[in-house]
Amino acid sequence: MLLYDPLMLPFAPTSLAVSDAITHYRQLRELTRDELAYVLEMSGHAISAGRIAEMEDRERPVAVDDLVAISYALGTTPAVLLTHIPIDMPDPEGPLATGLPGDVRQAEARAWIEGRTMLDRESRMRWWRNQVGRLRVLSAHHEEQLQGAYAEIRDLGELAIQEEDAPQVQVLHVLIRDGEHALNQSEIALALAEMQLDTLWVYSV
């Protein structure tokens, strides 16, 4: 049987994503290749550890049936594996998945694969408007939670400084740290979503 030769034809973005994703999620589940092969055999779709190695090492493209079975065995979904972003993606400016426009991002591609949106211009703009709205609500929620924790610290006054090892004070500090991180992340995501929506709007007029 002729195997895929990576020296003759480089893997396309989706094949790279799936190959890397299998390794990533297998290691995340703390499974060896032999253990994954056993799980697959028990589920009725036998794939040898050697074939798994060939898929992970980019010596063999992953067939659709294998993709579905491996996704189930790893406790994830085909959409997650198909939209995985490898650390060594050759062209970070190129399309995330084979044949898609270069500006389609991971969450949007996953929504499309799952049938929750289409990739025509109008559908894409509607999807990104929904993302912007959702992220605005999320940012406002994080801001409200953070301000509440700040207020509790202020109410404690000197006690917060003198008794900083007290459980109540430590909990508040953790809430503030986590809240600041969550707010920062949601604001970054919101800014990127607004930028994507603006770009789509420009190209639609």
C-alpha positions in Angstrom: 0.0 0.0 0.0 1.3 3.5 -0.9 1.5 5.8 2.1 1.1 9.5 2.1 4.6 11.0 1.4 4.9 14.4 3.1 8.0 15.2 1.1 6.0 15.0 -2.2 2.8 16.8 -1.1 2.5 18.9 2.0 -0.5 18.4 4.3 -3.3 20.9 3.7 -4.4 23.0 6.7 -7.2 20.7 7.8 -5.1 17.6 7.6 -2.4 19.3 9.6 -5.0 20.4 12.2 -6.4 16.8 12.6 -3.0 15.2 12.7 -1.8 17.5 15.5 -5.2 17.4 17.3 -5.1 13.6 17.6 -1.7 13.8 19.4 -2.9 16.8 21.5 -6.1 15.2 22.8 -4.6 11.8 23.2 -1.9 13.2 25.4 -4.5 15.4 27.2 -6.4 12.2 28.0 -3.1 10.6 29.1 -3.5 7.7 26.6 -0.7 5.9 24.8 -1.2 5.0 21.2 -1.7 1.4 22.2 -4.4 2.5 24.7 -6.1 4.6 22.1 -6.0 1.7 19.7 -7.6 -0.5 22.4 -10.4 2.0 23.0 -11.1 2.2 19.2 -11.2 -1.6 19.0 -13.7 -1.8 21.8 -15.9 0.7 20.1 -16.0 -1.4 16.9 -13.6 0.6 14.7 -10.2 -1.0 15.0 -7.2 1.2 14.2 -3.8 -0.1 15.1 -1.3 1.8 17.2 1.0 1.9 14.1 -1.7 3.5 12.0 -2.4 6.1 14.7 1.4 6.8 14.7 1.3 7.3 10.9 -1.6 9.8 11.3 0.1 11.7 14.1 3.4 11.8 12.3 1.7 13.1 9.1 2.6 9.9 7.1 -1.1 9.1 6.5 -4.1 11.4 6.1 -7.0 10.7 8.4 -10.0 9.1 6.7 -13.5 10.4 7.6 -14.5 7.2 9.3 -11.3 7.3 11.4 -11.9 11.0 12.3 -15.4 10.2 13.7 -14.2 7.1 15.6 -11.1 8.8 17.0 -13.1 11.9 18.1 -15.5 9.8 20.0 -12.7 7.7 21.6 -10.9 10.9 22.7 -14.1 12.3 24.2 -14.3 15.2 21.8 -16.0 16.0 18.5 -15.0 16.0 14.8 -15.6 19.8 14.7 -13.0 20.3 17.5 -10.4 18.2 15.7 -11.1 19.8 12.3 -10.6 23.3 13.7 -7.7 22.6 16.0 -4.8 25.1 15.4 -1.4 23.3 15.4 1.5 25.2 17.0 3.5 24.7 13.8 0.9 25.8 11.3 3.0 26.7 8.3 1.2 29.8 7.2 -0.6 31.6 10.1 -2.0 34.1 7.7 -3.5 31.5 5.4 -6.8 29.7 5.8 -7.5 27.9 9.0 -9.1 25.0 7.2 -8.8 23.8 3.6 -10.7 25.8 1.1 -12.1 28.4 3.5 -11.6 32.1 3.2 -8.4 33.2 5.0 -10.2 35.4 7.5 -12.5 32.7 8.9 -11.5 32.3 12.6 -11.6 29.1 14.7 -15.0 29.7 16.5 -16.7 30.7 13.2 -15.3 27.7 11.4 -16.4 25.4 14.2 -19.9 26.9 14.1 -20.0 26.3 10.3 -18.8 22.7 10.6 -21.5 22.1 13.3 -24.2 23.6 11.0 -24.9 26.6 13.2 -24.0 29.2 10.5 -23.1 29.5 6.9 -20.1 31.3 5.3 -21.9 33.6 2.8 -21.3 37.3 3.6 -24.7 38.0 5.2 -24.5 35.0 7.4 -21.0 35.8 8.5 -21.9 39.4 9.4 -24.9 38.1 11.4 -22.7 35.6 13.2 -20.1 38.2 14.1 -22.8 40.7 15.2 -24.1 38.0 17.6 -20.6 37.4 18.8 -20.0 41.1 19.5 -23.3 41.3 21.4 -22.5 38.2 23.5 -19.0 39.5 24.3 -20.3 42.9 25.3 -22.7 41.3 27.8 -19.9 39.0 29.0 -17.5 42.0 29.5 -20.2 43.9 31.4 -20.8 40.9 33.6 -17.1 40.5 34.4 -16.8 44.3 35.1 -19.8 44.1 37.5 -18.3 41.1 39.3 -14.9 42.8 39.6 -16.3 46.1 40.9 -18.2 44.1 43.5 -15.0 42.5 44.7 -13.2 45.9 44.8 -16.1 47.3 46.9 -15.9 44.5 49.4 -12.1 45.0 49.8 -12.7 48.8 50.3 -15.4 48.1 52.9 -13.0 46.0 54.9 -10.6 49.0 55.0 -7.6 48.5 57.3 -8.7 45.0 58.0 -7.9 44.0 54.5 -4.3 45.1 55.0 -3.8 43.9 58.6 -5.5 40.6 58.1 -4.5 39.8 54.5 -4.0 36.1 55.4 -7.6 35.8 56.6 -9.7 33.4 54.4 -12.2 36.1 53.6 -9.5 38.5 52.4 -7.7 35.8 50.4 -10.9 34.8 48.7 -11.5 38.4 47.6 -8.0 38.7 46.3 -8.5 35.5 44.2 -11.8 36.9 42.9 -10.1 40.1 41.9 -7.2 38.4 40.2 -9.5 36.0 38.3 -11.9 38.8 37.6 -9.2 41.1 36.1 -8.0 38.2 33.9 -11.5 37.3 32.7 -12.3 41.0 32.0 -9.1 41.4 30.1 -9.7 38.3 28.0 -13.3 39.2 27.2 -12.3 42.7 26.2 -9.6 41.4 23.9 -12.1 39.0 22.3 -14.6 41.8 22.0 -12.1 44.0 20.2 -11.1 41.3 17.8 -14.8 40.5 17.1 -15.6 44.2 16.4 -12.6 44.4 14.1 -13.7 41.3 12.2 -17.2 42.7 11.9 -15.9 46.0 10.7 -13.7 44.3 8.1 -16.7 42.3 6.8 -18.8 45.4 6.6 -16.2 47.3 4.6 -16.0 44.4 2.0 -19.8 44.2 1.8 -20.4 47.8 0.8 
